[in-house]
Amino acid sequence: MKSVLLASGLTLAAIAPAEAQGFEGAYAGIYAGTSFSFVGWMGGVQAGYNFAFAGDAIAGVEGDVFVTNGGQVWGTAAGRLGYALSPEMMLFATLGAGTNGANTYYQIGGGGEFNVTDQVYLRADLDRLRQFSGGVPIYYGKIGAGYRF
């Protein structure tokens, strides 16, 4: 009886879709945003790679480059942890570092992604940058779209 229950459980686990599978793999996208502090408007590109684990969980790495309306070029690199609420919706948190060429910052943030198709997604983020040496933090929001490869 135990072996029948074990076999049934393994079969159900194998056929039950993991919500996180729709978020696995390489991706790239574009975004626009605004700072709630002093940087102003921005536009940029991002790329990364996600791994699904433990059913609905996602871990990944991501890099982005953006330009502000003042002409500053920024870049960040971050780790990402997320949870797939459904095959279409994921919430995530990020932690990383960035630079504008003059200063180095730590970055913490979060957001959500919505899969429009198997490859195309929409995304919204809220992030905070602050110099490692202290200073005034920069808060900004972004909306964008991307493609999963």
Residue pairs with C-beta under 8 A, 6 or more apart in sequence:
17 87
18 52
18 55
18 56
18 84
19 55
19 56
19 84
19 85
19 86
19 87
20 52
20 53
20 55
20 56
20 57
20 58
20 82
20 83
20 84
20 90
21 52
21 87
22 84
22 87
22 88
22 115
22 118
23 50
23 52
23 58
23 82
23 84
23 90
23 113
23 115
23 148
24 50
24 51
24 52
24 58
25 49
25 50
25 148
25 149
26 47
26 48
26 49
26 148
26 149
27 47
27 48
27 49
27 50
27 121
27 146
27 147
27 148
27 149
28 45
28 46
28 47
28 48
28 146
28 147
28 149
29 45
29 46
29 47
29 121
29 123
29 144
29 145
29 146
29 147
30 43
30 44
30 45
30 46
30 144
30 145
30 146
31 43
31 44
31 45
31 46
31 64
31 66
31 123
31 125
31 142
31 143
31 144
31 145
32 41
32 42
32 43
32 142
32 143
32 144
33 41
33 42
33 43
33 44
33 66
33 125
33 140
33 141
33 142
33 143
34 40
34 41
34 42
34 140
34 141
35 41
35 42
35 68
35 138
35 139
35 140
36 139
36 140
36 141
37 136
37 137
37 138
37 139
37 140
38 136
38 138
39 68
39 70
39 72
39 138
39 140
40 68
40 69
40 70
41 68
41 69
42 66
42 67
42 68
42 69
42 74
42 140
42 142
43 66
43 67
44 64
44 65
44 66
44 67
44 74
44 142
45 64
45 65
45 66
46 62
46 63
46 64
46 65
46 144
46 146
47 62
47 63
47 64
48 60
48 61
48 62
48 63
48 80
49 60
49 61
50 58
50 59
50 60
50 80
50 82
51 58
51 59
51 60
52 58
52 84
53 59
56 83
56 84
56 85
57 81
57 82
57 83
57 84
58 80
58 81
58 82
58 83
58 84
58 90
58 92
59 79
59 80
59 81
59 82
60 79
60 80
60 82
61 77
61 78
61 79
61 80
62 77
62 78
62 79
62 80
62 94
62 96
63 75
63 76
63 77
63 78
64 75
64 76
65 73
65 74
65 75
66 73
66 74
66 75
67 73
67 74
68 74
72 100
72 101
73 100
73 101
74 98
74 99
74 100
75 98
75 99
76 96
76 97
76 98
76 105
76 107
76 129
77 96
77 97
77 98
78 94
78 95
78 96
78 97
78 107
78 109
79 94
79 95
79 96
80 92
80 93
80 94
81 92
81 93
82 90
82 91
82 92
82 93
82 113
83 90
83 91
83 92
84 90
85 91
87 115
88 114
88 115
89 112
89 113
89 114
89 115
90 112
90 113
91 110
91 111
91 112
92 110
92 111
92 112
92 113
93 108
93 109
93 110
94 107
94 108
94 109
94 110
94 111
94 125
94 127
95 106
95 107
95 108
96 106
96 107
97 104
97 105
97 106
97 107
98 104
98 105
98 106
98 107
98 129
99 105
103 131
103 133
103 135
104 131
104 132
105 129
105 130
105 131
105 132
105 138
106 129
106 130
106 132
107 127
107 128
107 129
108 127
108 128
109 125
109 126
109 127
109 128
110 125
110 126
111 123
111 124
111 125
111 126
111 142
112 123
112 124
113 121
113 122
113 123
114 121
114 122
114 123
115 121
116 122
118 148
119 147
119 148
119 149
120 145
120 146
120 147
120 148
121 145
121 146
121 147
121 148
122 143
122 144
122 145
123 142
123 143
123 144
123 145
123 146
124 141
124 142
124 143
124 144
125 141
125 142
125 143
125 144
126 139
126 140
126 141
127 139
127 140
127 141
127 142
128 137
128 138
128 139
129 137
129 138
129 140
130 136
130 137
130 138
